[in-house]
Amino acid sequence: MDLSGSGFETAAHVLQTGRLTVMFVNLVEGPPRIVRLFSRRVSLRLPDECSVELLAHFPESLTLDPGFRCVYELEVRA
């Protein structure tokens, strides 16, 4: 889910290339551990294009936020 913040760069890159990388970093204890998920197929859905079933996966505090801009659906392969 994309909320307003520093521009709409993620959506712009997705629309240009169709790719998105999600990175998880553990900085809580021990050395940093990084996991990256690479996706080559990304769908961008605007709020009015999201089904009730899709939005049910997110907290209402996010889906009702006035800054809610879109949801990204990724195809990630191992």
PDB file of N, CA, C and O in Angstrom, chain B, residues numbered from 101:
ATOM      1  N   MET B 101       0.849  -1.170   0.000  1.00  0.00           N
ATOM      2  CA  MET B 101       0.000   0.000   0.000  1.00  0.00           C
ATOM      3  C   MET B 101       0.889   1.225   0.000  1.00  0.00           C
ATOM      4  O   MET B 101       1.899   1.264   0.702  1.00  0.00           O
ATOM      5  N   ASP B 102       0.527   2.207  -0.769  1.00  0.00           N
ATOM      6  CA  ASP B 102       1.293   3.446  -0.875  1.00  0.00           C
ATOM      7  C   ASP B 102       0.488   4.574  -0.251  1.00  0.00           C
ATOM      8  O   ASP B 102      -0.649   4.837  -0.643  1.00  0.00           O
ATOM      9  N   LEU B 103       1.095   5.233   0.722  1.00  0.00           N
ATOM     10  CA  LEU B 103       0.488   6.410   1.337  1.00  0.00           C
ATOM     11  C   LEU B 103       1.278   7.629   0.914  1.00  0.00           C
ATOM     12  O   LEU B 103       2.439   7.516   0.520  1.00  0.00           O
ATOM     13  N   SER B 104       0.657   8.797   0.992  1.00  0.00           N
ATOM     14  CA  SER B 104       1.361  10.008   0.583  1.00  0.00           C
ATOM     15  C   SER B 104       2.589  10.218   1.459  1.00  0.00           C
ATOM     16  O   SER B 104       2.626   9.805   2.618  1.00  0.00           O
ATOM     17  N   GLY B 105       3.568  10.854   0.890  1.00  0.00           N
ATOM     18  CA  GLY B 105       4.826  11.091   1.587  1.00  0.00           C
ATOM     19  C   GLY B 105       5.708  11.945   0.711  1.00  0.00           C
ATOM     20  O   GLY B 105       5.363  13.083   0.392  1.00  0.00           O
ATOM     21  N   SER B 106       6.827  11.411   0.327  1.00  0.00           N
ATOM     22  CA  SER B 106       7.788  12.192  -0.460  1.00  0.00           C
ATOM     23  C   SER B 106       7.607  11.928  -1.951  1.00  0.00           C
ATOM     24  O   SER B 106       8.447  11.285  -2.580  1.00  0.00           O
ATOM     25  N   GLY B 107       6.536  12.414  -2.498  1.00  0.00           N
ATOM     26  CA  GLY B 107       6.293  12.246  -3.928  1.00  0.00           C
ATOM     27  C   GLY B 107       5.620  10.926  -4.252  1.00  0.00           C
ATOM     28  O   GLY B 107       5.155  10.213  -3.362  1.00  0.00           O
ATOM     29  N   PHE B 108       5.574  10.616  -5.514  1.00  0.00           N
ATOM     30  CA  PHE B 108       4.898   9.401  -5.985  1.00  0.00           C
ATOM     31  C   PHE B 108       5.882   8.620  -6.850  1.00  0.00           C
ATOM     32  O   PHE B 108       5.512   8.058  -7.880  1.00  0.00           O
ATOM     33  N   GLU B 109       7.155   8.593  -6.409  1.00  0.00           N
ATOM     34  CA  GLU B 109       8.230   8.008  -7.209  1.00  0.00           C
ATOM     35  C   GLU B 109       8.077   6.514  -7.428  1.00  0.00           C
ATOM     36  O   GLU B 109       8.367   6.021  -8.518  1.00  0.00           O
ATOM     37  N   THR B 110       7.624   5.778  -6.410  1.00  0.00           N
ATOM     38  CA  THR B 110       7.478   4.330  -6.566  1.00  0.00           C
ATOM     39  C   THR B 110       6.519   4.017  -7.704  1.00  0.00           C
ATOM     40  O   THR B 110       6.813   3.182  -8.560  1.00  0.00           O
ATOM     41  N   ALA B 111       5.391   4.677  -7.714  1.00  0.00           N
ATOM     42  CA  ALA B 111       4.407   4.438  -8.781  1.00  0.00           C
ATOM     43  C   ALA B 111       4.984   4.807 -10.138  1.00  0.00           C
ATOM     44  O   ALA B 111       4.762   4.099 -11.120  1.00  0.00           O
ATOM     45  N   ALA B 112       5.718   5.903 -10.202  1.00  0.00           N
ATOM     46  CA  ALA B 112       6.319   6.314 -11.473  1.00  0.00           C
ATOM     47  C   ALA B 112       7.278   5.255 -11.992  1.00  0.00           C
ATOM     48  O   ALA B 112       7.281   4.951 -13.185  1.00  0.00           O
ATOM     49  N   HIS B 113       8.089   4.693 -11.112  1.00  0.00           N
ATOM     50  CA  HIS B 113       9.047   3.659 -11.523  1.00  0.00           C
ATOM     51  C   HIS B 113       8.310   2.388 -11.943  1.00  0.00           C
ATOM     52  O   HIS B 113       8.679   1.753 -12.932  1.00  0.00           O
ATOM     53  N   VAL B 114       7.280   2.019 -11.201  1.00  0.00           N
ATOM     54  CA  VAL B 114       6.505   0.824 -11.555  1.00  0.00           C
ATOM     55  C   VAL B 114       5.863   1.001 -12.925  1.00  0.00           C
ATOM     56  O   VAL B 114       5.888   0.082 -13.744  1.00  0.00           O
ATOM     57  N   LEU B 115       5.293   2.163 -13.179  1.00  0.00           N
ATOM     58  CA  LEU B 115       4.647   2.406 -14.467  1.00  0.00           C
ATOM     59  C   LEU B 115       5.660   2.430 -15.610  1.00  0.00           C
ATOM     60  O   LEU B 115       5.328   2.054 -16.734  1.00  0.00           O
ATOM     61  N   GLN B 116       6.891   2.869 -15.337  1.00  0.00           N
ATOM     62  CA  GLN B 116       7.926   2.914 -16.377  1.00  0.00           C
ATOM     63  C   GLN B 116       8.517   1.540 -16.670  1.00  0.00           C
ATOM     64  O   GLN B 116       8.714   1.178 -17.830  1.00  0.00           O
ATOM     65  N   THR B 117       8.802   0.771 -15.606  1.00  0.00           N
ATOM     66  CA  THR B 117       9.563  -0.469 -15.788  1.00  0.00           C
ATOM     67  C   THR B 117       8.781  -1.741 -15.488  1.00  0.00           C
ATOM     68  O   THR B 117       9.167  -2.814 -15.952  1.00  0.00           O
ATOM     69  N   GLY B 118       7.695  -1.652 -14.727  1.00  0.00           N
ATOM     70  CA  GLY B 118       6.954  -2.850 -14.337  1.00  0.00           C
ATOM     71  C   GLY B 118       7.660  -3.673 -13.280  1.00  0.00           C
ATOM     72  O   GLY B 118       7.296  -4.825 -13.045  1.00  0.00           O
ATOM     73  N   ARG B 119       8.683  -3.089 -12.630  1.00  0.00           N
ATOM     74  CA  ARG B 119       9.449  -3.819 -11.615  1.00  0.00           C
ATOM     75  C   ARG B 119       9.374  -3.095 -10.277  1.00  0.00           C
ATOM     76  O   ARG B 119       9.185  -1.880 -10.214  1.00  0.00           O
ATOM     77  N   LEU B 120       9.528  -3.879  -9.204  1.00  0.00           N
ATOM     78  CA  LEU B 120       9.567  -3.318  -7.861  1.00  0.00           C
ATOM     79  C   LEU B 120      10.390  -4.256  -6.984  1.00  0.00           C
ATOM     80  O   LEU B 120      10.256  -5.476  -7.078  1.00  0.00           O
ATOM     81  N   THR B 121      11.230  -3.694  -6.143  1.00  0.00           N
ATOM     82  CA  THR B 121      12.010  -4.469  -5.184  1.00  0.00           C
ATOM     83  C   THR B 121      11.584  -4.071  -3.783  1.00  0.00           C
ATOM     84  O   THR B 121      11.503  -2.885  -3.463  1.00  0.00           O
ATOM     85  N   VAL B 122      11.312  -5.066  -2.948  1.00  0.00           N
ATOM     86  CA  VAL B 122      10.961  -4.837  -1.550  1.00  0.00           C
ATOM     87  C   VAL B 122      12.132  -5.339  -0.719  1.00  0.00           C
ATOM     88  O   VAL B 122      12.602  -6.460  -0.913  1.00  0.00           O
ATOM     89  N   MET B 123      12.602  -4.510   0.208  1.00  0.00           N
ATOM     90  CA  MET B 123      13.752  -4.891   1.029  1.00  0.00           C
ATOM     91  C   MET B 123      13.345  -4.891   2.498  1.00  0.00           C
ATOM     92  O   MET B 123      12.743  -3.939   2.994  1.00  0.00           O
ATOM     93  N   PHE B 124      13.687  -5.974   3.179  1.00  0.00           N
ATOM     94  CA  PHE B 124      13.480  -6.106   4.613  1.00  0.00           C
ATOM     95  C   PHE B 124      14.846  -6.094   5.273  1.00  0.00           C
ATOM     96  O   PHE B 124      15.751  -6.806   4.837  1.00  0.00           O
ATOM     97  N   VAL B 125      15.007  -5.298   6.316  1.00  0.00           N
ATOM     98  CA  VAL B 125      16.289  -5.205   7.005  1.00  0.00           C
ATOM     99  C   VAL B 125      16.060  -5.379   8.493  1.00  0.00           C
ATOM    100  O   VAL B 125      15.191  -4.730   9.077  1.00  0.00           O
ATOM    101  N   ASN B 126      16.849  -6.266   9.112  1.00  0.00           N
ATOM    102  CA  ASN B 126      16.818  -6.448  10.565  1.00  0.00           C
ATOM    103  C   ASN B 126      17.941  -5.619  11.162  1.00  0.00           C
ATOM    104  O   ASN B 126      19.118  -5.902  10.939  1.00  0.00           O
ATOM    105  N   LEU B 127      17.581  -4.610  11.909  1.00  0.00           N
ATOM    106  CA  LEU B 127      18.575  -3.771  12.579  1.00  0.00           C
ATOM    107  C   LEU B 127      18.423  -3.833  14.095  1.00  0.00           C
ATOM    108  O   LEU B 127      19.061  -3.067  14.818  1.00  0.00           O
ATOM    109  N   VAL B 128      17.576  -4.747  14.579  1.00  0.00           N
ATOM    110  CA  VAL B 128      17.266  -4.792  16.011  1.00  0.00           C
ATOM    111  C   VAL B 128      18.401  -5.394  16.822  1.00  0.00           C
ATOM    112  O   VAL B 128      18.828  -4.809  17.817  1.00  0.00           O
ATOM    113  N   GLU B 129      18.889  -6.542  16.415  1.00  0.00           N
ATOM    114  CA  GLU B 129      19.987  -7.166  17.173  1.00  0.00           C
ATOM    115  C   GLU B 129      20.894  -7.925  16.215  1.00  0.00           C
ATOM    116  O   GLU B 129      20.449  -8.456  15.197  1.00  0.00           O
ATOM    117  N   GLY B 130      22.165  -7.963  16.562  1.00  0.00           N
ATOM    118  CA  GLY B 130      23.142  -8.650  15.729  1.00  0.00           C
ATOM    119  C   GLY B 130      23.461  -7.838  14.492  1.00  0.00           C
ATOM    120  O   GLY B 130      23.017  -6.699  14.353  1.00  0.00           O
ATOM    121  N   PRO B 131      24.235  -8.430  13.591  1.00  0.00           N
ATOM    122  CA  PRO B 131      24.590  -7.716  12.367  1.00  0.00           C
ATOM    123  C   PRO B 131      23.356  -7.552  11.474  1.00  0.00           C
ATOM    124  O   PRO B 131      22.430  -8.359  11.548  1.00  0.00           O
ATOM    125  N   PRO B 132      23.338  -6.521  10.638  1.00  0.00           N
ATOM    126  CA  PRO B 132      22.190  -6.336   9.735  1.00  0.00           C
ATOM    127  C   PRO B 132      21.988  -7.560   8.852  1.00  0.00           C
ATOM    128  O   PRO B 132      22.943  -8.131   8.326  1.00  0.00           O
ATOM    129  N   ARG B 133      20.752  -7.942   8.703  1.00  0.00           N
ATOM    130  CA  ARG B 133      20.382  -9.039   7.808  1.00  0.00           C
ATOM    131  C   ARG B 133      19.403  -8.463   6.806  1.00  0.00           C
ATOM    132  O   ARG B 133      18.428  -7.807   7.173  1.00  0.00           O
ATOM    133  N   ILE B 134      19.672  -8.714   5.550  1.00  0.00           N
ATOM    134  CA  ILE B 134      18.874  -8.113   4.483  1.00  0.00           C
ATOM    135  C   ILE B 134      18.268  -9.197   3.599  1.00  0.00           C
ATOM    136  O   ILE B 134      18.949 -10.139   3.192  1.00  0.00           O
ATOM    137  N   VAL B 135      16.983  -9.047   3.311  1.00  0.00           N
ATOM    138  CA  VAL B 135      16.290  -9.922   2.371  1.00  0.00           C
ATOM    139  C   VAL B 135      15.626  -9.024   1.335  1.00  0.00           C
ATOM    140  O   VAL B 135      14.913  -8.085   1.689  1.00  0.00           O
ATOM    141  N   ARG B 136      15.855  -9.307   0.076  1.00  0.00           N
ATOM    142  CA  ARG B 136      15.232  -8.545  -1.011  1.00  0.00           C
ATOM    143  C   ARG B 136      14.318  -9.461  -1.816  1.00  0.00           C
ATOM    144  O   ARG B 136      14.670 -10.596  -2.136  1.00  0.00           O
ATOM    145  N   LEU B 137      13.155  -8.949  -2.128  1.00  0.00           N
ATOM    146  CA  LEU B 137      12.216  -9.649  -2.998  1.00  0.00           C
ATOM    147  C   LEU B 137      12.138  -8.857  -4.296  1.00  0.00           C
ATOM    148  O   LEU B 137      11.799  -7.673  -4.288  1.00  0.00           O
ATOM    149  N   PHE B 138      12.451  -9.505  -5.398  1.00  0.00           N
ATOM    150  CA  PHE B 138      12.442  -8.855  -6.699  1.00  0.00           C
ATOM    151  C   PHE B 138      11.185  -9.269  -7.458  1.00  0.00           C
ATOM    152  O   PHE B 138      10.865 -10.455  -7.545  1.00  0.00           O
ATOM    153  N   SER B 139      10.489  -8.302  -7.994  1.00  0.00           N
ATOM    154  CA  SER B 139       9.274  -8.575  -8.744  1.00  0.00           C
ATOM    155  C   SER B 139       9.380  -7.974 -10.130  1.00  0.00           C
ATOM    156  O   SER B 139       9.815  -6.834 -10.290  1.00  0.00           O
ATOM    157  N   ARG B 140       8.986  -8.738 -11.123  1.00  0.00           N
ATOM    158  CA  ARG B 140       9.001  -8.239 -12.498  1.00  0.00           C
ATOM    159  C   ARG B 140       7.602  -7.909 -12.996  1.00  0.00           C
ATOM    160  O   ARG B 140       7.445  -7.242 -14.018  1.00  0.00           O
ATOM    161  N   ARG B 141       6.602  -8.368 -12.287  1.00  0.00           N
ATOM    162  CA  ARG B 141       5.228  -8.049 -12.662  1.00  0.00           C
ATOM    163  C   ARG B 141       4.563  -7.363 -11.482  1.00  0.00           C
ATOM    164  O   ARG B 141       4.386  -7.946 -10.413  1.00  0.00           O
ATOM    165  N   VAL B 142       4.211  -6.143 -11.702  1.00  0.00           N
ATOM    166  CA  VAL B 142       3.587  -5.356 -10.646  1.00  0.00           C
ATOM    167  C   VAL B 142       2.322  -4.717 -11.193  1.00  0.00           C
ATOM    168  O   VAL B 142       2.329  -4.109 -12.264  1.00  0.00           O
ATOM    169  N   SER B 143       1.241  -4.863 -10.447  1.00  0.00           N
ATOM    170  CA  SER B 143       0.002  -4.165 -10.785  1.00  0.00           C
ATOM    171  C   SER B 143      -0.175  -3.039  -9.788  1.00  0.00           C
ATOM    172  O   SER B 143       0.064  -3.215  -8.593  1.00  0.00           O
ATOM    173  N   LEU B 144      -0.585  -1.908 -10.266  1.00  0.00           N
ATOM    174  CA  LEU B 144      -0.847  -0.759  -9.429  1.00  0.00           C
ATOM    175  C   LEU B 144      -2.346  -0.538  -9.455  1.00  0.00           C
ATOM    176  O   LEU B 144      -2.924  -0.323 -10.520  1.00  0.00           O
ATOM    177  N   ARG B 145      -2.981  -0.589  -8.290  1.00  0.00           N
ATOM    178  CA  ARG B 145      -4.426  -0.392  -8.223  1.00  0.00           C
ATOM    179  C   ARG B 145      -4.733   0.865  -7.411  1.00  0.00           C
ATOM    180  O   ARG B 145      -4.306   0.997  -6.264  1.00  0.00           O
ATOM    181  N   LEU B 146      -5.465   1.767  -8.012  1.00  0.00           N
ATOM    182  CA  LEU B 146      -5.894   2.973  -7.315  1.00  0.00           C
ATOM    183  C   LEU B 146      -7.005   2.603  -6.342  1.00  0.00           C
ATOM    184  O   LEU B 146      -7.645   1.565  -6.510  1.00  0.00           O
ATOM    185  N   PRO B 147      -7.251   3.434  -5.323  1.00  0.00           N
ATOM    186  CA  PRO B 147      -8.261   3.071  -4.309  1.00  0.00           C
ATOM    187  C   PRO B 147      -9.610   2.654  -4.878  1.00  0.00           C
ATOM    188  O   PRO B 147     -10.204   1.689  -4.398  1.00  0.00           O
ATOM    189  N   ASP B 148     -10.111   3.363  -5.896  1.00  0.00           N
ATOM    190  CA  ASP B 148     -11.427   3.003  -6.441  1.00  0.00           C
ATOM    191  C   ASP B 148     -11.390   1.739  -7.307  1.00  0.00           C
ATOM    192  O   ASP B 148     -12.438   1.257  -7.735  1.00  0.00           O
ATOM    193  N   GLU B 149     -10.190   1.196  -7.569  1.00  0.00           N
ATOM    194  CA  GLU B 149     -10.047  -0.047  -8.333  1.00  0.00           C
ATOM    195  C   GLU B 149      -9.867  -1.262  -7.421  1.00  0.00           C
ATOM    196  O   GLU B 149      -9.841  -2.397  -7.898  1.00  0.00           O
ATOM    197  N   CYS B 150      -9.742  -1.030  -6.108  1.00  0.00           N
ATOM    198  CA  CYS B 150      -9.498  -2.116  -5.147  1.00  0.00           C
ATOM    199  C   CYS B 150     -10.811  -2.743  -4.705  1.00  0.00           C
ATOM    200  O   CYS B 150     -11.770  -2.044  -4.378  1.00  0.00           O
ATOM    201  N   SER B 151     -10.840  -4.063  -4.698  1.00  0.00           N
ATOM    202  CA  SER B 151     -12.032  -4.770  -4.228  1.00  0.00           C
ATOM    203  C   SER B 151     -12.091  -4.699  -2.704  1.00  0.00           C
ATOM    204  O   SER B 151     -11.090  -4.436  -2.037  1.00  0.00           O
ATOM    205  N   VAL B 152     -13.269  -4.935  -2.179  1.00  0.00           N
ATOM    206  CA  VAL B 152     -13.456  -4.972  -0.725  1.00  0.00           C
ATOM    207  C   VAL B 152     -12.589  -6.076  -0.123  1.00  0.00           C
ATOM    208  O   VAL B 152     -12.036  -5.916   0.964  1.00  0.00           O
ATOM    209  N   GLU B 153     -12.475  -7.196  -0.836  1.00  0.00           N
ATOM    210  CA  GLU B 153     -11.669  -8.319  -0.351  1.00  0.00           C
ATOM    211  C   GLU B 153     -10.194  -7.946  -0.252  1.00  0.00           C
ATOM    212  O   GLU B 153      -9.518  -8.325   0.704  1.00  0.00           O
ATOM    213  N   LEU B 154      -9.697  -7.208  -1.232  1.00  0.00           N
ATOM    214  CA  LEU B 154      -8.304  -6.781  -1.198  1.00  0.00           C
ATOM    215  C   LEU B 154      -8.067  -5.812  -0.053  1.00  0.00           C
ATOM    216  O   LEU B 154      -7.097  -5.962   0.691  1.00  0.00           O
ATOM    217  N   LEU B 155      -8.933  -4.822   0.100  1.00  0.00           N
ATOM    218  CA  LEU B 155      -8.763  -3.827   1.159  1.00  0.00           C
ATOM    219  C   LEU B 155      -8.899  -4.431   2.552  1.00  0.00           C
ATOM    220  O   LEU B 155      -8.370  -3.882   3.518  1.00  0.00           O
ATOM    221  N   ALA B 156      -9.598  -5.552   2.663  1.00  0.00           N
ATOM    222  CA  ALA B 156      -9.777  -6.210   3.965  1.00  0.00           C
ATOM    223  C   ALA B 156      -8.450  -6.723   4.534  1.00  0.00           C
ATOM    224  O   ALA B 156      -8.369  -7.015   5.727  1.00  0.00           O
ATOM    225  N   HIS B 157      -7.420  -6.834   3.707  1.00  0.00           N
ATOM    226  CA  HIS B 157      -6.114  -7.291   4.166  1.00  0.00           C
ATOM    227  C   HIS B 157      -5.332  -6.198   4.899  1.00  0.00           C
ATOM    228  O   HIS B 157      -4.294  -6.476   5.500  1.00  0.00           O
ATOM    229  N   PHE B 158      -5.822  -4.970   4.851  1.00  0.00           N
ATOM    230  CA  PHE B 158      -5.131  -3.832   5.451  1.00  0.00           C
ATOM    231  C   PHE B 158      -5.957  -3.245   6.588  1.00  0.00           C
ATOM    232  O   PHE B 158      -7.185  -3.332   6.571  1.00  0.00           O
ATOM    233  N   PRO B 159      -5.298  -2.651   7.568  1.00  0.00           N
ATOM    234  CA  PRO B 159      -6.048  -1.992   8.645  1.00  0.00           C
ATOM    235  C   PRO B 159      -6.865  -0.814   8.101  1.00  0.00           C
ATOM    236  O   PRO B 159      -6.426  -0.114   7.188  1.00  0.00           O
ATOM    237  N   GLU B 160      -8.048  -0.604   8.667  1.00  0.00           N
ATOM    238  CA  GLU B 160      -8.897   0.508   8.237  1.00  0.00           C
ATOM    239  C   GLU B 160      -8.202   1.848   8.414  1.00  0.00           C
ATOM    240  O   GLU B 160      -8.467   2.791   7.668  1.00  0.00           O
ATOM    241  N   SER B 161      -7.313   1.936   9.399  1.00  0.00           N
ATOM    242  CA  SER B 161      -6.604   3.199   9.617  1.00  0.00           C
ATOM    243  C   SER B 161      -5.783   3.576   8.387  1.00  0.00           C
ATOM    244  O   SER B 161      -5.498   4.755   8.175  1.00  0.00           O
ATOM    245  N   LEU B 162      -5.398   2.592   7.575  1.00  0.00           N
ATOM    246  CA  LEU B 162      -4.669   2.873   6.331  1.00  0.00           C
ATOM    247  C   LEU B 162      -5.619   3.086   5.155  1.00  0.00           C
ATOM    248  O   LEU B 162      -5.444   4.019   4.372  1.00  0.00           O
ATOM    249  N   THR B 163      -6.621   2.221   5.032  1.00  0.00           N
ATOM    250  CA  THR B 163      -7.506   2.318   3.864  1.00  0.00           C
ATOM    251  C   THR B 163      -8.389   3.564   3.906  1.00  0.00           C
ATOM    252  O   THR B 163      -8.835   4.035   2.860  1.00  0.00           O
ATOM    253  N   LEU B 164      -8.645   4.101   5.091  1.00  0.00           N
ATOM    254  CA  LEU B 164      -9.450   5.313   5.217  1.00  0.00           C
ATOM    255  C   LEU B 164      -8.598   6.575   5.302  1.00  0.00           C
ATOM    256  O   LEU B 164      -9.130   7.684   5.344  1.00  0.00           O
ATOM    257  N   ASP B 165      -7.285   6.407   5.327  1.00  0.00           N
ATOM    258  CA  ASP B 165      -6.375   7.548   5.403  1.00  0.00           C
ATOM    259  C   ASP B 165      -6.515   8.390   4.127  1.00  0.00           C
ATOM    260  O   ASP B 165      -6.516   7.837   3.027  1.00  0.00           O
ATOM    261  N   PRO B 166      -6.632   9.717   4.257  1.00  0.00           N
ATOM    262  CA  PRO B 166      -6.758  10.552   3.063  1.00  0.00           C
ATOM    263  C   PRO B 166      -5.524  10.495   2.149  1.00  0.00           C
ATOM    264  O   PRO B 166      -5.600  10.896   0.987  1.00  0.00           O
ATOM    265  N   GLY B 167      -4.404  10.007   2.658  1.00  0.00           N
ATOM    266  CA  GLY B 167      -3.193   9.889   1.859  1.00  0.00           C
ATOM    267  C   GLY B 167      -3.051   8.564   1.134  1.00  0.00           C
ATOM    268  O   GLY B 167      -2.048   8.344   0.455  1.00  0.00           O
ATOM    269  N   PHE B 168      -4.038   7.667   1.261  1.00  0.00           N
ATOM    270  CA  PHE B 168      -3.996   6.356   0.598  1.00  0.00           C
ATOM    271  C   PHE B 168      -4.056   6.565  -0.905  1.00  0.00           C
ATOM    272  O   PHE B 168      -5.041   7.093  -1.421  1.00  0.00           O
ATOM    273  N   ARG B 169      -2.988   6.145  -1.624  1.00  0.00           N
ATOM    274  CA  ARG B 169      -2.894   6.409  -3.067  1.00  0.00           C
ATOM    275  C   ARG B 169      -3.070   5.176  -3.925  1.00  0.00           C
ATOM    276  O   ARG B 169      -3.715   5.238  -4.971  1.00  0.00           O
ATOM    277  N   CYS B 170      -2.501   4.045  -3.499  1.00  0.00           N
ATOM    278  CA  CYS B 170      -2.640   2.850  -4.333  1.00  0.00           C
ATOM    279  C   CYS B 170      -2.163   1.627  -3.574  1.00  0.00           C
ATOM    280  O   CYS B 170      -1.572   1.725  -2.498  1.00  0.00           O
ATOM    281  N   VAL B 171      -2.438   0.465  -4.167  1.00  0.00           N
ATOM    282  CA  VAL B 171      -1.972  -0.816  -3.663  1.00  0.00           C
ATOM    283  C   VAL B 171      -1.170  -1.441  -4.793  1.00  0.00           C
ATOM    284  O   VAL B 171      -1.591  -1.424  -5.950  1.00  0.00           O
ATOM    285  N   TYR B 172      -0.016  -1.993  -4.452  1.00  0.00           N
ATOM    286  CA  TYR B 172       0.813  -2.706  -5.438  1.00  0.00           C
ATOM    287  C   TYR B 172       0.599  -4.190  -5.237  1.00  0.00           C
ATOM    288  O   TYR B 172       0.662  -4.677  -4.108  1.00  0.00           O
ATOM    289  N   GLU B 173       0.348  -4.914  -6.310  1.00  0.00           N
ATOM    290  CA  GLU B 173       0.280  -6.375  -6.267  1.00  0.00           C
ATOM    291  C   GLU B 173       1.496  -6.886  -7.019  1.00  0.00           C
ATOM    292  O   GLU B 173       1.691  -6.577  -8.195  1.00  0.00           O
ATOM    293  N   LEU B 174       2.322  -7.683  -6.319  1.00  0.00           N
ATOM    294  CA  LEU B 174       3.571  -8.149  -6.884  1.00  0.00           C
ATOM    295  C   LEU B 174       3.555  -9.633  -7.159  1.00  0.00           C
ATOM    296  O   LEU B 174       2.918 -10.401  -6.438  1.00  0.00           O
ATOM    297  N   GLU B 175       4.253 -10.036  -8.198  1.00  0.00           N
ATOM    298  CA  GLU B 175       4.513 -11.445  -8.472  1.00  0.00           C
ATOM    299  C   GLU B 175       5.978 -11.676  -8.157  1.00  0.00           C
ATOM    300  O   GLU B 175       6.868 -11.199  -8.862  1.00  0.00           O
ATOM    301  N   VAL B 176       6.210 -12.418  -7.084  1.00  0.00           N
ATOM    302  CA  VAL B 176       7.587 -12.683  -6.635  1.00  0.00           C
ATOM    303  C   VAL B 176       7.876 -14.155  -6.844  1.00  0.00           C
ATOM    304  O   VAL B 176       7.071 -15.012  -6.479  1.00  0.00           O
ATOM    305  N   ARG B 177       9.013 -14.445  -7.427  1.00  0.00           N
ATOM    306  CA  ARG B 177       9.410 -15.848  -7.658  1.00  0.00           C
ATOM    307  C   ARG B 177      10.637 -16.169  -6.831  1.00  0.00           C
ATOM    308  O   ARG B 177      11.521 -15.332  -6.646  1.00  0.00           O
ATOM    309  N   ALA B 178      10.676 -17.392  -6.338  1.00  0.00           N
ATOM    310  CA  ALA B 178      11.831 -17.820  -5.535  1.00  0.00           C
ATOM    311  C   ALA B 178      12.995 -18.180  -6.417  1.00  0.00           C
ATOM    312  O   ALA B 178      14.053 -18.563  -5.917  1.00  0.00           O
TER     313      ALA B 178
END
